[in-house]
Amino acid sequence: MSQLMQTLHIVTSDPHLHTLAADGPVPDVVPNLPKDVDRPVDKILGWTAGLGLAGAVMGGLLGWAAVAVGHNSERASLAARGKQGILWSLFGAGGIGLTSALVLTFFNLTNGGK
């Protein structure tokens, strides 16, 4: 008999296994972060998301400015770079918003639903 099968046989035939299972699950435990950690982490997550979104907005505004200057001065390459900047700013803002929402959701779940 293999070592794994022998171990499984010993574990399943143990009479104390049934008494351990009859005791029930682990008592109700709610995982909470200590209050000293709770406030700074919440502020750091909020500031990071806010600054990231502000940067994405600034990138979008600069992209629109590049498009305007490129079209008015007939520089197609500047307008094209501005359009790329606008798209990347939108992708960045969406990614920051989605990541921030997920992180804050999981942070609040582990924080007792605060």
Secondary structure, DSSP 8 states (H G I E B T S, - for coil): --HHHHHHHHHHT-THHHHHHHT-S---------HHHHHHHHHHHHHHHHHHHHHHHHHHHHHHHHHHHHHHTT-HHHHHHHHHHHHHHHHHHHHHHHHHHHHHHHHHHHTT--
